[in-house]
Amino acid sequence: MNSHTSQEKLPLDYFALVFALAVPFWLFGGSKLPLPINLPAGALVTVVPVTAASILVYRKSGIAGVKALLKKTVDYRRIKRKVWILPALVLPPALYLGSYAVMRLTGMPLPERVEIPLEEVPIFFMLYFLGDTGEELGWSGYALDPMQNRWGALKSGLILGGIWALWHVPTFVQTGNPASWVMWQSLKTVAMRVMIVWVYNNTNRSVFAANLYHTADNVSWSLFPNYGSHYNPSITNLLNWIAVGVVAFAWGAKTLARFRFGKHVS
C-alpha cells in the first residue's frame, strides 16, 4: 500500500497520544516496584502504546478494528519460517553475554559473586511478555507499517527507535541512574528497535515475533549480574549497533528482509 496520506507518512496523532497518556506515569511513577530488579512504577507505562493505538483504531474501525489489533498478540501463524523464532529469542541474550565478556576482559566493575537466577526465567519471561505486548501492539502493530511504506525499514526503525527512546527517558531517569547511563541506554534503545524491525519484517510482519525479541532483551537484562545491577549500557549499546550494521548490510536497508547472500525468505 502506498497511500500518500499524512497517516501513512507518519502517525503523528498516535505519537502525540502516546506521550500525553504517559505523563501520569512519568509524574507519579518514581517509586520502586516490589521486584528484585530496579524498575520504577513508571515502567507500567507499557500499557500506554496499545491503549493509544486502540483509541485511534476504534475511532476509525470500531470494535472490530480493536479486536483485529489485539489479535496480533498471537499472530505466530504469520511466521512462515519458524526458524526466525531463534534469533528473536537467542540474539538478545547473546548480546548481553558478549557485553559481560567485554566487561570482564577489560576489568570493568562486576560483582565478585555472580548471581544469575536462571530458575526465575519463566517468571521474568511471563511478566515481560505481558508488559511488552502492550508496547509492541502499538509500536509494531500500529505505528511501524505506515512508516515503512513511506521510508523503508532501516530509516523507519531509526526514527521509531528515536521516538521510543525519548518516550523511555523519564522512566530511565526514574531508575536513579546517572545521566551517562540514560544516554547510553537511550542509544541502545534505538538500535534495539531496528533489530526488532528486522525480526518483524522477516517473520511476515508478526507482532508476536517482535514481542519475543523485546521480551528476550528484557529477560536478559534482568539476568545480568546481579539482577541487572552491574549492567553497563555503553557496552551493550556498542554491540547492538554492531548488530544493526551487520543486519543492514546483509539484509538491505530498504526492507531488512532481503538477505544478499542467499534466497529471501519471510
C-alpha positions in Angstrom: 0.0 0.0 0.0 1.4 3.4 -1.0 -1.1 5.9 0.4 0.1 9.5 0.5 -2.0 10.5 3.4 -0.3 12.0 6.5 -1.2 8.9 8.5 0.9 6.8 6.0 3.8 9.2 6.2 4.0 9.4 10.0 1.3 8.6 12.6 1.7 11.9 14.4 -1.6 11.6 16.2 -0.6 8.3 17.6 2.8 9.6 18.9 1.1 12.7 20.4 -1.4 10.5 22.2 1.3 8.1 23.4 3.2 10.9 25.0 0.1 12.5 26.5 -1.1 9.4 28.1 2.3 8.6 29.6 2.5 11.8 31.6 0.8 10.5 34.7 3.2 7.6 34.8 6.2 9.9 34.5 4.9 12.3 37.2 3.8 9.7 39.8 5.8 6.6 38.9 9.0 7.2 40.7 8.6 4.6 43.5 10.3 1.2 43.0 8.2 -1.8 42.1 8.4 -4.7 44.6 10.8 -6.7 42.4 14.5 -7.7 42.8 15.3 -5.7 39.7 15.5 -1.9 39.5 12.2 -1.0 37.9 10.1 2.1 38.9 6.3 2.1 39.0 6.6 4.3 35.9 7.6 1.2 34.0 3.9 0.3 33.9 3.7 2.9 31.2 3.9 -0.2 28.9 0.1 -0.2 28.8 0.1 3.2 27.0 1.1 2.3 23.4 -1.7 -0.3 23.0 -4.1 2.0 24.7 -3.4 4.8 22.3 -3.5 2.5 19.3 -6.8 1.1 20.4 -8.4 4.5 20.8 -7.3 5.6 17.3 -8.3 2.3 15.7 -11.7 2.4 17.4 -12.3 5.9 16.0 -11.6 4.6 12.5 -12.8 1.0 12.5 -14.8 0.5 15.7 -14.6 -2.5 18.0 -13.9 -4.9 15.1 -10.7 -2.9 14.4 -9.6 -3.1 18.0 -10.2 -6.8 18.1 -8.1 -7.2 15.0 -5.3 -5.2 16.6 -5.4 -7.2 19.8 -5.3 -10.5 17.8 -1.8 -9.6 16.7 -0.7 -10.6 20.1 -0.7 -14.2 19.0 -0.2 -13.8 15.2 2.5 -16.5 15.2 0.8 -18.2 12.3 2.1 -15.4 10.1 5.6 -16.7 10.7 6.3 -18.9 7.6 9.8 -19.8 8.6 9.7 -20.7 12.2 13.5 -20.7 12.3 13.2 -16.9 12.8 12.0 -17.5 16.3 15.6 -18.5 17.1 17.2 -15.1 16.5 14.3 -13.4 18.3 15.0 -15.5 21.4 18.7 -16.1 21.2 20.3 -12.9 19.8 19.4 -10.7 22.8 21.0 -12.9 25.4 24.0 -13.4 23.2 24.5 -9.6 23.0 24.3 -9.4 26.8 26.6 -12.3 27.2 29.0 -10.5 24.9 28.6 -7.4 26.9 29.5 -9.3 30.1 32.6 -10.8 28.4 33.8 -7.4 27.3 33.4 -6.0 30.8 35.2 -9.0 32.3 38.1 -8.8 29.9 38.5 -5.0 30.3 38.3 -5.1 34.1 35.1 -3.1 34.3 33.2 -3.2 37.6 31.4 -6.5 38.1 30.3 -8.3 41.3 32.7 -10.7 42.9 29.9 -13.2 43.4 27.8 -13.5 40.2 24.2 -14.4 40.7 22.2 -15.4 37.6 18.7 -16.6 38.8 18.0 -19.0 35.9 15.2 -20.6 37.9 13.3 -17.3 37.6 13.5 -17.1 33.8 9.9 -18.4 33.3 8.6 -15.8 35.7 10.5 -13.0 34.1 9.5 -14.1 30.7 5.8 -14.2 31.5 5.9 -10.8 33.2 7.8 -9.1 30.4 5.9 -10.8 27.6 2.6 -9.4 29.1 4.1 -5.9 29.6 5.9 -5.8 26.3 2.8 -6.9 24.4 1.3 -3.5 25.4 4.2 -1.8 23.7 4.6 -3.9 20.6 0.9 -3.8 19.7 1.4 -0.1 19.5 4.9 0.4 18.1 5.0 -2.6 15.8 1.3 -3.4 15.3 0.1 0.1 14.7 2.9 2.7 14.0 5.6 0.8 12.1 3.9 -0.3 8.8 2.8 3.2 7.7 6.3 4.5 8.4 7.9 1.6 6.4 5.5 2.2 3.5 6.9 5.7 3.3 10.6 5.4 4.3 11.6 1.8 4.2 12.7 -0.4 7.1 16.0 1.0 8.4 15.0 4.6 8.3 11.7 3.8 10.0 13.4 1.7 12.6 15.8 4.6 13.4 13.0 7.2 13.6 10.7 4.9 15.6 13.6 3.9 17.8 14.4 7.6 18.5 10.8 8.3 19.4 10.7 5.1 21.6 13.9 6.1 23.3 12.7 9.6 24.0 9.5 8.2 25.4 11.5 6.0 27.7 13.8 8.7 29.1 11.6 9.7 32.0 11.4 6.0 33.1 15.2 5.7 32.7 15.6 8.8 34.9 13.2 7.2 37.5 15.7 4.3 37.9 18.1 6.7 39.6 21.0 6.0 37.3 23.3 8.9 36.2 22.8 10.9 33.0 25.5 9.0 31.2 23.6 5.7 31.8 20.4 7.3 30.5 22.2 8.5 27.4 23.8 5.1 26.6 20.6 3.3 27.3 18.7 5.6 25.0 21.1 5.0 22.2 20.9 1.2 22.8 17.1 1.5 22.7 17.3 3.0 19.2 19.5 0.1 18.0 17.2 -2.4 19.6 14.2 -1.1 17.8 16.0 -1.6 14.4 16.7 -5.2 15.4 13.0 -5.7 16.3 12.0 -4.3 12.9 14.4 -6.8 11.3 12.8 -9.7 13.1 9.3 -8.3 12.4 9.9 -8.0 8.7 11.5 -11.4 8.4 8.5 -13.1 10.1 5.9 -11.7 7.7 5.3 -8.7 10.0 4.5 -10.7 13.1 3.9 -8.7 16.2 4.3 -11.9 18.2 7.8 -12.4 16.9 8.7 -8.7 17.6 7.4 -9.2 21.1 9.6 -12.3 21.6 12.7 -10.2 20.8 11.6 -7.4 23.1 10.8 -9.9 25.9 14.1 -11.8 25.4 16.0 -8.5 25.7 14.3 -7.6 29.0 14.8 -11.0 30.5 18.5 -10.9 29.5 18.9 -7.5 31.2 17.2 -8.9 34.4 19.6 -11.8 34.4 22.7 -9.6 34.1 24.8 -9.8 37.3 23.2 -9.2 39.7 19.6 -8.7 38.8 20.8 -6.1 36.3 22.7 -4.1 39.0 26.0 -4.2 37.1 24.6 -3.8 33.6 26.6 -1.3 31.6 24.5 0.1 28.6 27.6 1.7 27.0 28.9 -1.8 26.1 25.6 -3.3 25.2 24.9 -0.2 23.1 28.1 -0.8 21.1 27.3 -4.4 20.5 23.7 -3.6 19.4 24.9 -1.1 16.9 27.4 -3.6 15.5 24.5 -6.0 15.1 22.5 -3.2 13.3 25.4 -2.7 10.9 25.6 -6.4 10.1 21.8 -6.6 9.6 21.6 -3.5 7.4 24.5 -4.7 5.2 23.3 -8.4 4.9 19.6 -7.8 4.6 19.4 -4.4 3.0 18.4 -1.1 4.4 15.2 -0.8 2.5 13.5 -3.9 3.8 15.9 -5.5 6.3 14.5 -8.7 4.8 16.3 -9.4 1.6 19.3 -11.5 2.5 22.0 -10.7 -0.1 23.9 -14.0 0.4 21.0 -16.4 -0.1 17.4 -16.8 -1.0 15.0 -14.3 0.5 12.5 -15.9 3.0 9.9 -14.5 5.3 
